[in-house]
Amino acid sequence: MENESKRKKVVVAFSGGLDTSFTVMYLAKEKGYEVYAACANTGGFSEEQLRTNEENAYRLGARGYVTIDVTEEYYEKSLKYMIYGNVLRNGTYPVSVSSERIFQGIAIARYAKEIGADAIAHGSTGAGNDQVRFDMTFLVMAPEMEIITLTRDMTLTRQYEIDYLNRNGFEADFAKLKYSYNVGIWGTSICGGEILDSAQGLPESAYLKKVEKTGSEQLRIEFREGQIHAVNGETYGDRIKAIQAVEETGAAYGIGRDMHVGDTIVGIKGRVGFEAAAPMLIIGAHRFLEKYTLSKWQQYWKDQVANWYGMFLHESQYLEPVMRDIEAMLTSSQRNVNGTVILELRPQSFSTVGVESEDDLVRTKFGEYGETQKGWTADDAKGFIRVTSTPLRVYYSNHEDEL
């Protein structure tokens, strides 16, 4: 009992993959830690996967295992703001799994503090963004705890980890697959294979969700104050279920597939494939509705701060206090973003059709664009144009040679 009480506690951020499986066994067996495996779920694990994770954690030598569902927290504290801001990194990537890592890290740190852990471990390598996201979150939330990263610090190969697990009685299929996937509520990222060659794209076989529908159909998404409220007339009190309903419809057409190329936090260029039907459809619909319901300058300034919001999320700066200020502005901007957007879906693409909204600023008593004016006279229009042209007329009266 005395030796047991002196064993250090470590919480391993456990996905059930090779690196975290090795970490659990190695820390328990070789380092003598009392290991607690914690799986933070942001919507990417099925019930079967979670059951398997729990079984495997104990087989690997964990003293305890817990699944922490943070999907709702992730939506309320970040995802809804990404929808408000129509956040697409480099105009392409919906900051999918990368933003989820922050909330997984927060959940793991919170759990580690609850059980009085001495250390937190994760399976990130030294070459990617996730090491930054996990380490920074742990350093801020649990500064008193040691951070252990065997894969990074020991420069481990997959084969070394597989051989170690097999030698110690844990035989699982961790054979090197052509692609690696990270699945979450806001999309699936795809790495490896053709992605490593800048000149190639991904084949159909690389995508987890296959194109099952032909032809076309309309999808109606209703928003209330910027949040998704109904899908095809069915109201959802649970926003996560609404997102899943859009995903199910759009994924059947193969919508939301693309390739993202950008700068990593560690300074190198990165390339990743992804499939994210729900994010692309919801953001596309939401942006379209805002064109009808926001003023010109609301749209402009909201886009400026939203771009920074997405950048800070990617760069592991979610806990930066200015993020709360940006969220406040984004929330305020959504007070009149109400209505239903009609989309036309077809294999691997979609288009916007129209909106139905009581806050539609296109419908106005002042006139119809290109048709008739009711809020000013012809002389008013001519005077407005003359005054507007004054700065140009002043300039070119002195610089006629530039005309």
C-alpha positions in Angstrom: 0.0 0.0 0.0 2.9 2.4 0.8 4.5 1.9 -2.7 1.1 2.2 -4.3 0.5 5.6 -2.6 3.8 6.9 -3.9 3.2 6.0 -7.6 2.8 9.1 -9.7 -0.5 9.6 -11.5 -0.6 10.4 -15.2 -3.5 11.1 -17.4 -3.1 10.0 -21.0 -5.1 11.8 -23.7 -6.2 8.5 -25.2 -7.6 8.2 -28.7 -7.1 4.4 -29.0 -4.6 4.8 -31.8 -1.0 3.4 -31.9 0.8 6.3 -30.2 -1.5 6.7 -27.3 -1.8 2.9 -26.8 2.0 2.7 -26.6 2.0 5.6 -24.2 -0.4 3.9 -21.8 1.5 0.6 -21.7 5.0 2.1 -21.6 4.2 4.5 -18.7 2.5 1.8 -16.7 4.9 -1.0 -17.4 8.3 0.7 -17.8 7.9 3.9 -15.8 5.7 2.7 -13.0 3.0 5.4 -13.4 -0.6 4.9 -12.2 -2.1 5.5 -15.6 -5.6 7.0 -16.3 -6.7 7.0 -19.9 -9.1 9.8 -20.9 -10.9 9.9 -24.2 -12.3 13.4 -24.9 -15.0 13.0 -27.5 -15.9 15.9 -29.7 -18.3 14.0 -31.9 -15.9 11.7 -33.7 -16.3 8.4 -31.9 -19.1 5.9 -32.2 -20.4 4.1 -29.2 -18.7 0.9 -30.4 -15.3 2.7 -30.7 -15.7 4.1 -27.2 -16.4 0.7 -25.8 -13.4 -0.7 -27.6 -11.2 2.2 -26.3 -12.2 1.4 -22.7 -11.5 -2.3 -23.1 -8.1 -1.7 -24.7 -7.1 0.9 -22.1 -7.4 -1.7 -19.3 -5.7 -4.3 -21.4 -2.8 -1.9 -21.9 -2.4 -1.5 -18.1 -4.5 1.6 -17.3 -5.7 1.9 -13.7 -8.8 3.8 -14.9 -10.6 5.0 -18.0 -13.1 7.7 -18.7 -14.9 9.1 -21.8 -15.5 12.8 -21.6 -18.1 14.0 -24.0 -17.3 17.7 -24.8 -19.3 17.9 -28.1 -21.9 20.3 -26.6 -19.3 22.4 -24.9 -17.3 22.6 -28.1 -20.4 23.8 -30.0 -21.4 26.4 -27.3 -18.0 27.8 -26.7 -16.5 27.9 -30.2 -18.4 26.1 -33.1 -21.3 28.5 -33.0 -18.9 31.4 -33.3 -17.3 29.8 -36.3 -20.7 29.6 -37.9 -21.4 33.3 -37.0 -18.1 34.2 -38.6 -18.4 31.9 -41.6 -14.9 30.8 -40.7 -12.9 29.0 -43.4 -9.2 29.1 -43.1 -7.6 30.4 -46.3 -11.1 30.5 -47.6 -11.2 26.7 -47.8 -10.9 24.7 -44.6 -13.6 24.9 -41.9 -11.0 24.6 -39.1 -12.4 21.2 -38.3 -10.4 18.8 -36.2 -7.8 21.4 -35.4 -10.2 23.5 -33.3 -11.6 20.3 -31.6 -8.1 19.6 -30.3 -8.3 22.7 -28.1 -11.4 21.4 -26.4 -10.1 17.9 -26.0 -7.0 19.4 -24.3 -9.2 21.5 -22.0 -11.2 18.5 -21.0 -8.1 16.4 -20.4 -6.5 19.1 -18.2 -9.7 19.6 -16.2 -10.0 15.8 -15.6 -6.3 15.6 -14.6 -6.8 18.3 -12.0 -9.9 16.6 -10.6 -8.0 13.4 -9.9 -4.9 15.1 -8.6 -2.6 13.9 -11.4 1.1 14.6 -11.4 1.5 14.6 -15.2 -0.4 14.6 -18.5 0.7 12.7 -21.6 -0.3 12.9 -25.2 0.8 11.1 -28.4 1.7 14.0 -30.7 4.9 13.9 -32.8 7.3 16.8 -33.0 6.4 17.6 -36.6 2.8 18.8 -36.4 0.4 21.3 -34.9 -1.3 19.1 -32.3 1.8 19.1 -30.0 1.4 22.9 -29.8 -2.3 22.8 -29.2 -2.1 20.2 -26.4 1.1 21.6 -24.7 -0.1 25.2 -24.7 -3.5 24.2 -23.2 -1.9 22.0 -20.5 0.7 24.7 -19.7 -2.1 27.3 -19.1 -4.6 25.1 -17.4 -2.4 22.8 -15.4 1.0 24.5 -15.0 2.0 22.4 -12.1 1.8 19.2 -14.1 4.6 17.5 -16.1 3.8 17.0 -19.8 5.0 13.7 -21.2 5.2 13.0 -25.0 7.0 9.7 -25.6 6.4 9.7 -29.4 8.0 13.1 -29.7 10.8 12.8 -27.1 11.9 9.3 -28.0 11.6 9.9 -31.7 9.6 6.6 -32.0 8.7 4.8 -35.2 5.4 3.1 -35.8 7.2 -0.3 -36.1 9.0 0.2 -32.8 5.7 0.9 -31.0 3.9 -2.1 -32.7 6.8 -4.4 -31.8 6.7 -3.3 -28.2 3.0 -3.8 -27.8 3.1 -7.2 -29.5 6.0 -8.3 -27.2 4.0 -7.4 -24.2 0.9 -9.3 -25.2 -1.2 -6.5 -26.8 -1.8 -7.7 -30.4 -3.9 -5.2 -32.4 -4.0 -4.3 -36.0 -1.9 -1.1 -36.2 -0.5 -1.9 -39.6 0.5 1.2 -41.6 -2.5 2.4 -43.5 -2.3 4.5 -46.6 -4.3 7.3 -45.0 -4.8 8.5 -41.5 -8.1 10.1 -40.5 -9.3 12.4 -37.7 -13.0 12.5 -37.4 -15.1 15.0 -35.5 -18.5 16.7 -35.6 -17.1 19.5 -37.8 -15.5 17.3 -40.4 -12.9 14.6 -41.2 -9.3 15.3 -42.1 -7.3 13.0 -44.4 -3.6 12.7 -44.3 -1.0 10.5 -46.2 -1.1 8.8 -49.5 -1.4 11.1 -52.5 -1.5 14.2 -50.2 2.3 13.8 -49.8 2.7 14.6 -53.5 1.7 18.2 -54.3 0.8 17.3 -57.8 -1.8 14.7 -56.9 -5.4 14.8 -55.5 -7.2 12.2 -53.6 -9.1 9.3 -55.3 -12.6 8.3 -54.4 -11.4 5.5 -52.3 -9.7 7.9 -49.9 -13.0 9.3 -48.6 -14.8 7.6 -45.8 -18.3 8.7 -47.0 -19.2 7.7 -50.5 -21.4 9.4 -53.1 -24.7 7.6 -52.9 -27.1 10.0 -54.6 -27.5 11.3 -58.1 -29.7 14.0 -59.5 -30.5 16.9 -57.2 -32.7 18.0 -54.3 -33.4 21.1 -52.2 -32.2 21.5 -48.7 -33.8 24.1 -46.4 -31.8 25.4 -43.4 -33.5 27.8 -41.0 -31.4 30.1 -38.7 -32.5 32.1 -35.7 -30.1 34.8 -34.5 -27.4 33.0 -36.6 -27.9 29.6 -35.1 -29.2 26.6 -37.0 -32.8 26.1 -35.9 -34.5 23.7 -38.4 -33.6 21.4 -41.3 -36.1 20.8 -44.0 -38.9 22.0 -41.7 -37.9 19.9 -38.7 -37.0 21.9 -35.7 -34.0 20.9 -33.6 -33.5 22.0 -30.0 -30.2 20.1 -30.1 -27.9 21.9 -32.5 -25.6 18.9 -32.7 -28.4 16.8 -34.0 -29.2 19.6 -36.6 -25.6 19.5 -37.8 -25.7 15.7 -38.0 -28.9 16.0 -40.1 -27.3 18.3 -42.6 -24.2 16.1 -42.7 -26.2 13.0 -43.5 -28.0 14.8 -46.4 -24.9 16.5 -47.8 -22.5 13.6 -47.4 -24.7 11.4 -49.6 -23.8 13.7 -52.5 -20.1 13.8 -51.6 -20.4 17.6 -50.8 -17.7 19.2 -48.8 -14.6 17.5 -50.2 -11.5 19.6 -50.7 -7.8 20.0 -50.2 -6.3 22.6 -47.8 -2.8 23.9 -48.1 -1.5 26.3 -45.4 1.1 27.3 -43.0 1.5 25.2 -39.8 2.1 26.7 -36.4 5.6 25.2 -36.4 6.4 27.1 -39.6 6.3 24.6 -42.5 3.7 24.2 -45.1 1.1 21.6 -44.6 -1.4 19.9 -46.9 -4.5 18.0 -45.8 -7.6 16.6 -47.5 -11.0 16.8 -45.8 -14.6 16.0 -46.1 -17.0 18.3 -44.3 -20.5 18.4 -45.8 -22.3 20.0 -42.8 -19.7 22.8 -42.3 -19.7 23.8 -45.9 -23.4 23.7 -46.3 -24.2 25.5 -43.1 -21.5 28.1 -43.6 -22.6 28.6 -47.2 -26.2 29.0 -46.2 -25.4 31.3 -43.3 -23.2 33.6 -45.3 -25.9 33.8 -48.0 -28.5 34.8 -45.4 -26.2 37.5 -44.0 -26.0 39.1 -47.4 -29.8 39.7 -47.1 -30.0 40.7 -43.4 -26.8 42.6 -42.5 -25.7 46.0 -43.4 -22.6 46.6 -45.6 -20.4 47.6 -42.7 -21.7 44.8 -40.4 -20.6 42.3 -43.0 -17.3 44.0 -43.6 -16.2 44.3 -39.9 -17.6 41.0 -38.9 -15.5 39.4 -41.7 -12.3 41.1 -40.3 -12.7 39.8 -36.8 -13.9 36.4 -37.9 -10.8 35.9 -40.0 -8.7 36.5 -36.8 -11.0 34.2 -34.8 -10.3 31.3 -37.2 -6.6 32.1 -37.3 -6.3 32.2 -33.5 -8.1 28.9 -33.2 -5.7 27.3 -35.7 -2.7 28.8 -33.9 -3.7 27.4 -30.5 -4.7 30.8 -29.1 -8.3 30.0 -28.1 -7.5 31.0 -24.5 -6.3 34.5 -25.5 -8.7 36.9 -23.8 -9.3 38.8 -27.0 -11.2 35.8 -28.3 -14.0 36.5 -25.8 -14.2 40.1 -27.2 -14.4 38.8 -30.7 -17.1 36.3 -29.7 -19.1 39.2 -28.2 -19.0 41.1 -31.5 -19.9 38.1 -33.5 -22.9 37.4 -31.2 -24.1 40.9 -31.5 -23.9 40.8 -35.3 -26.4 37.9 -35.4 -29.4 39.6 -33.9 -31.2 39.9 -37.2 -29.8 36.9 -39.0 -33.1 35.1 -39.2 -34.7 33.1 -42.0 -34.6 30.0 -44.1 -32.0 29.5 -46.8 -32.8 27.2 -49.8 -29.9 25.3 -51.3 -29.8 23.0 -54.3 -27.7 19.9 -53.8 -26.1 17.8 -56.5 -23.2 15.3 -56.6 -20.1 17.0 -55.1 -21.5 20.5 -55.3 -24.3 22.8 -54.2 -25.7 26.3 -55.1 -27.7 28.9 -53.2 -31.3 29.4 -54.4 -32.9 32.0 -52.2 -34.0 33.0 -48.7 -37.2 33.5 -46.9 -36.8 36.1 -44.1 -38.7 38.8 -42.3 -35.4 40.6 -41.9 -34.7 40.6 -45.7 -33.2 44.0 -46.5 -33.6 43.4 -50.2 -37.3 43.9 -49.7 -37.6 47.6 -49.1 -40.1 50.4 -49.7 -37.2 52.5 -51.2 -37.1 50.7 -54.5 -36.1 47.6 -56.4 -32.5 47.4 -57.7 -32.3 48.1 -61.4 -36.0 48.7 -61.7 -37.6 51.6 -59.9 -36.6 54.1 -57.2 -39.1 55.3 -54.6 -36.9 56.9 -52.0 -35.3 59.6 -54.2 -35.9 61.6 -57.4 -34.0 61.6 -60.6 -32.5 65.0 -59.7 -31.5 63.5 -56.3 -29.7 60.7 -58.1 -27.9 63.1 -60.4 -26.8 65.4 -57.5 -25.6 62.4 -55.5 -23.5 61.2 -58.4 -22.0 64.7 -59.0 -21.0 65.1 -55.3 -19.6 61.5 -55.2 -17.4 62.2 -58.2 -16.0 65.5 -56.7 -12.7 64.0 -55.3 -11.9 62.4 -58.7 -12.8 65.5 -60.6 -10.6 67.6 -58.3 -7.6 65.2 -58.7 -7.8 64.9 -62.5 -8.3 68.6 -63.0 -4.7 68.9 -61.9 -3.4 65.7 -63.5 -5.0 65.4 -66.9 -1.9 63.7 -68.2 -2.9 60.6 -66.2 -6.2 60.1 -67.9 
